[in-house]
Amino acid sequence: MKFSVSSSELLKQLQVAGGAIGSNPVLPILEDFLFTIAHNKLTITASDLETSIITEMDVMSDADGAVAIPAKILLETLKALPQQPVTFSINPENFGIEITSAYGKYRLAGENGQDFPQIPEADGVDNVTLPAPGLLDGISKTIFATSNDELRPAMTGVYFQVDFNKLTMVATDAHKLVKFTFTNVTSDVSTTFIVPKKALNLLKTAFSGNDTVTLAFNKSNAFFSIGETRLICRLIDARYPDYNAVIPVGNPNLLTVLRSDFQNSLKRIAIYANKTTNQVILSINDGSLTISAQDLDFSNEATEQMTCTYDGDPLTIGFNAKFLVEMLGVLESEEVKMELAGPSRAGILLPTDEKPGEEILMLVMPVMLSN
């Protein structure tokens, strides 16, 4: 089997698929890309058994067939070559591979493509179509709030709640929570599932542009498709916590402040905070917000004051500065609102203006003030 392809085009597709290859694969063949050729179309597959990426491109081929090619050496070879046509020749007896470029020949050992694990098929699935920018925006705004606690697997992914023409994405680690909703969705079903963090990070790099994403799912897997690229991932089989129960309603105190000024102030003050708790204290009264922190172990202390709009009783509340900075970093509005009830109640962070058809709500738990 022999085929020719542009080195730069092939490298681009391999870099998309390569994200699915794990650092310690359970099977040696999972260190490879599976190349399958049929009717002058090359299908590239990479997998770690949990997450798989499949992408397609046109090639000039003299026969159909399949071979597994070691990913690391192939990527390094193509990165080191300037853009040019390259020809792959595969020996059907031993799956030896010879790559020919304008500079010379490179030989490496491949494996039988038939030995590559089967990738899940989209059987018995429901479908949702949604715009790629909306999905990628939702991933960017939620994924940072997922947990790394393997003992609570549900929280290590993002919760998808499909409700006909609406998709809600939720992430929480029990200290902070993000709920992102958008309505530009087409679906015939109402259901929920949890998508792992790795798959969502790969989606951010694999999918781009203004295309439409087709999301198909069954009880076990989710299948994301856009253009020539597909991402398949095993869903997290766990019950997601009742996030609505922790979102406080009717918070009487409302703080409005310039987002970038608030974020920059928190970054500066956090330098002086205790490194274990990252606690900063917000002291709020009519028209004035004082942000302070101290680390008694090192006698470090800092205070800043900024103007704000505040409607409510004077309030002093502590938060983890790192969480607030992260949250403010993914909001896009010029001003943000904080709804607060008291020093021991969760605060709600909201943008003052949002894109049409989108809603975002962020919750952050307070760090209790020591007397």
C-alpha positions in Angstrom: 0.0 0.0 0.0 1.3 3.4 -1.0 -0.1 6.9 -0.6 1.0 10.5 -0.9 0.0 13.5 1.1 1.0 17.1 2.0 3.3 17.0 5.0 1.8 20.1 6.6 -1.8 19.0 6.1 -1.0 15.6 7.6 0.8 17.2 10.5 -2.2 19.5 11.2 -4.6 16.5 11.3 -2.2 14.5 13.5 -1.9 17.3 16.0 -5.7 17.4 16.4 -5.9 13.6 16.8 -2.8 13.3 19.0 -4.4 14.9 22.0 -6.3 11.7 22.6 -3.1 9.6 23.1 -2.5 9.1 26.8 1.0 9.3 28.5 0.8 5.8 29.9 -1.4 3.7 27.5 -2.8 0.5 28.8 -1.9 -1.2 25.4 1.3 -0.5 23.5 -0.6 0.0 20.2 -2.4 3.0 21.8 0.9 4.9 21.4 0.1 4.7 17.6 -2.1 6.5 15.1 -4.3 4.1 13.2 -4.2 5.0 9.5 -7.1 3.6 7.5 -7.3 4.2 3.7 -10.4 3.7 1.7 -11.2 5.3 -1.7 -8.3 7.9 -1.5 -9.5 9.0 1.9 -7.2 8.7 4.9 -9.0 8.2 8.3 -6.7 8.9 11.3 -7.7 7.5 14.7 -6.1 8.1 18.1 -7.5 6.8 21.4 -6.8 6.1 25.1 -9.9 3.9 25.3 -11.8 6.6 27.2 -11.5 9.3 24.6 -10.9 8.9 20.8 -10.5 11.4 18.0 -11.1 10.5 14.4 -10.3 12.9 11.6 -10.3 12.5 7.8 -8.4 13.9 4.8 -7.9 13.2 1.1 -4.8 11.5 -0.1 -3.5 9.9 -3.3 -3.5 6.1 -2.8 -2.9 3.0 -4.8 -4.7 0.6 -2.5 -7.0 0.4 0.6 -5.7 -0.9 3.9 -4.9 -0.1 7.6 -1.7 0.3 9.6 -0.8 1.6 13.1 2.1 4.1 13.0 4.0 5.1 16.2 2.8 8.6 16.9 5.8 10.2 18.6 8.4 9.5 15.8 5.9 10.4 13.1 5.0 13.7 14.6 8.6 14.6 15.2 9.5 13.7 11.6 6.7 15.8 10.1 7.5 18.8 12.4 11.1 18.7 11.2 10.2 18.7 7.5 9.3 21.9 5.5 6.0 21.7 3.7 6.2 19.2 0.8 4.5 16.1 -0.5 5.5 12.9 1.3 4.9 9.3 0.3 4.2 6.5 2.7 4.9 2.9 1.5 3.6 0.1 3.8 4.9 -3.4 3.6 1.8 -5.7 3.9 4.0 -8.6 5.2 5.5 -6.9 8.3 3.8 -3.5 8.4 7.2 -1.8 7.9 6.7 1.9 6.9 9.0 3.9 4.6 8.4 7.6 4.3 9.9 9.4 1.3 10.4 13.1 1.2 12.4 15.4 -1.0 15.3 15.0 1.4 15.5 11.3 1.8 13.9 8.2 3.2 12.8 7.3 6.8 11.9 3.8 7.9 10.0 2.8 11.0 8.1 -0.2 12.3 4.4 -0.2 12.2 1.8 -2.6 13.5 -1.2 -4.4 12.1 -4.1 -2.0 12.0 -6.5 -4.8 12.7 -5.0 -5.0 16.3 -6.2 -1.5 17.1 -9.1 -1.5 19.7 -12.6 -1.0 18.3 -13.9 2.6 18.7 -17.5 2.8 20.0 -20.2 3.2 17.4 -23.0 5.7 17.7 -25.8 3.1 18.3 -29.2 4.0 19.8 -28.2 7.7 20.2 -30.1 11.0 20.6 -28.9 14.0 18.7 -28.4 17.7 19.5 -27.1 20.3 17.1 -25.6 23.5 18.4 -23.2 26.2 17.2 -19.5 25.5 17.8 -18.8 29.0 19.3 -21.6 28.5 21.9 -20.3 25.1 22.9 -16.6 26.2 23.1 -17.7 29.3 25.0 -19.6 27.1 27.5 -16.5 24.8 27.9 -14.2 27.7 28.5 -16.5 29.3 31.1 -17.2 26.0 33.1 -14.2 23.7 32.9 -12.0 25.6 35.3 -14.6 25.0 38.1 -14.4 21.1 37.8 -13.0 19.1 40.6 -9.8 17.0 40.6 -11.1 14.8 43.4 -11.2 11.3 42.0 -13.3 10.2 45.0 -16.1 12.3 43.6 -16.0 11.4 39.9 -19.2 13.2 39.0 -17.5 16.6 39.8 -14.5 15.9 37.7 -16.6 16.5 34.5 -19.0 19.0 33.2 -22.8 18.3 33.7 -24.8 18.7 30.4 -28.5 19.3 30.8 -30.2 19.1 27.4 -33.8 20.5 27.5 -35.0 20.6 23.9 -33.9 24.0 22.6 -31.7 24.8 25.7 -28.4 23.4 26.9 -27.2 24.1 30.5 -23.6 23.2 31.4 -22.6 23.0 35.1 -19.3 22.6 36.8 -18.5 22.6 40.5 -15.8 21.5 43.0 -17.9 22.2 46.1 -16.0 25.5 46.6 -17.2 27.2 43.4 -19.9 26.6 40.9 -20.6 27.8 37.3 -23.9 27.4 35.5 -23.8 28.4 31.8 -27.0 28.2 29.7 -27.6 28.9 26.0 -30.6 28.6 23.8 -29.4 28.3 20.2 -29.8 24.5 20.4 -31.9 22.0 18.3 -32.9 18.8 20.1 -35.9 16.4 20.3 -35.0 15.2 23.8 -34.6 16.3 27.4 -31.8 14.5 29.3 -28.6 14.8 31.3 -25.1 13.4 31.2 -21.6 14.1 32.5 -18.7 14.7 30.0 -15.1 14.2 31.3 -12.7 17.1 31.5 -10.1 15.6 29.2 -12.6 15.3 26.3 -13.8 18.9 26.7 -10.2 20.2 26.7 -9.6 18.3 23.5 -12.8 19.7 22.0 -11.4 23.2 22.5 -8.3 22.4 20.4 -10.0 20.1 17.9 -13.0 22.2 17.0 -12.9 25.8 15.8 -14.8 28.1 13.5 -18.5 28.9 13.2 -19.6 25.5 12.1 -22.4 23.5 13.7 -21.5 20.7 16.1 -23.6 17.6 16.1 -23.6 15.9 19.6 -25.0 12.4 19.7 -25.1 10.5 22.9 -26.4 7.2 24.5 -26.0 5.9 28.0 -22.3 5.2 27.7 -20.7 7.6 25.2 -20.9 11.0 23.7 -20.1 11.6 20.0 -19.1 15.1 19.0 -18.8 15.8 15.2 -17.8 19.0 13.3 -16.6 18.9 9.7 -14.1 16.1 9.2 -13.4 15.6 12.9 -15.2 13.4 15.4 -14.5 13.1 19.2 -15.9 10.1 21.1 -15.7 9.9 24.9 -17.0 7.6 27.6 -19.4 9.5 29.8 -18.9 9.6 33.6 -21.3 7.1 35.2 -22.2 8.9 38.4 -25.0 10.9 39.9 -24.4 14.7 39.7 -25.2 16.7 42.9 -28.4 18.7 43.0 -26.6 22.0 42.2 -29.9 24.1 42.3 -30.2 23.3 46.0 -27.0 25.2 46.8 -27.7 28.3 44.8 -29.1 30.9 47.3 -32.1 33.0 46.2 -33.2 36.4 47.4 -29.7 37.7 48.4 -30.5 41.2 49.7 -27.1 42.9 49.2 -26.0 43.9 45.7 -22.5 45.0 44.8 -21.7 46.3 41.3 -18.0 46.9 40.4 -15.8 47.3 37.4 -14.6 43.8 36.5 -11.0 44.5 35.4 -10.4 46.8 38.4 -11.8 44.3 40.8 -9.8 41.4 39.3 -6.5 43.4 39.2 -7.0 44.5 42.8 -7.6 40.9 44.0 -4.4 39.8 42.2 -2.3 42.4 44.0 -3.9 41.8 47.4 -3.6 38.0 47.0 0.2 38.3 47.0 -0.1 39.2 50.7 -2.7 36.5 51.6 -2.1 33.3 53.5 -0.9 30.8 50.9 -3.1 28.0 52.4 -6.4 29.8 52.3 -5.8 32.6 49.8 -8.3 34.5 51.9 -9.1 38.1 51.0 -11.6 40.1 53.0 -14.1 42.4 51.3 -15.5 45.2 53.5 -18.4 46.8 51.6 -20.5 49.8 52.4 -22.3 52.4 50.4 -20.0 53.4 47.5 -16.8 51.9 48.9 -15.2 48.4 48.6 -12.1 47.7 50.8 -10.1 44.6 49.8 -7.6 43.4 52.4 -5.5 40.3 53.2 -2.9 39.4 55.8 -0.6 36.5 56.4 0.2 36.5 60.2 2.9 33.9 59.8 5.1 36.3 57.7 3.7 39.6 58.9 2.4 40.4 55.4 -0.6 42.7 55.0 -2.2 44.7 52.2 -5.3 46.9 51.8 -6.8 48.6 48.7 -10.0 50.6 48.4 -12.1 51.1 45.3 -15.4 52.7 44.3 -18.4 50.6 43.8 -22.2 50.7 43.7 -23.7 49.0 46.7 -27.3 48.4 47.7 -27.6 46.8 51.1 -26.3 46.7 54.7 -22.6 47.1 55.4 -21.0 43.7 55.1 -17.6 42.0 55.7 -17.0 38.7 54.0 -14.0 36.5 53.2 -13.3 34.7 49.9 -10.6 32.7 48.3 -8.9 35.2 46.0 -7.8 32.6 43.5 -11.4 31.5 42.9 -12.6 35.1 42.4 -9.8 35.9 40.0 -10.5 32.8 37.9 -14.2 33.6 37.8 -13.7 37.2 36.8 -11.2 36.0 34.1 -13.9 34.2 32.2 -16.6 36.8 32.4 -16.6 39.3 29.6 -18.8 42.2 30.7 -17.3 45.5 31.8 -19.1 45.5 35.1 -20.0 42.5 37.4 -22.6 42.1 40.1 -22.2 40.2 43.3 -25.3 39.2 45.2 -24.5 38.6 48.9 -26.5 37.6 51.9 -24.1 37.3 54.8 -20.5 36.3 55.8 -21.4 32.6 56.0 -23.5 32.4 52.8 -22.4 31.8 49.2 -21.9 34.8 47.0 -23.4 34.9 43.5 -21.3 36.5 40.7 -23.0 37.7 37.5 -22.1 39.8 34.5 -24.1 43.0 34.1 -24.7 42.3 30.4 -24.7 39.1 28.4 -24.7 37.9 24.8 -28.3 37.2 23.5 -29.4 33.7 24.2 -26.7 33.1 26.9 -26.9 33.2 30.7 -24.1 32.6 33.2 -24.2 32.3 37.0 -21.2 31.8 39.2 -21.3 30.8 42.9 -18.4 31.1 45.3 -18.4 29.8 48.9 -17.0 32.2 51.5 -13.8 31.5 53.6 -15.0 31.9 57.2 -13.5 34.9 59.0 -11.4 34.2 62.0 -12.2 36.3 65.1 
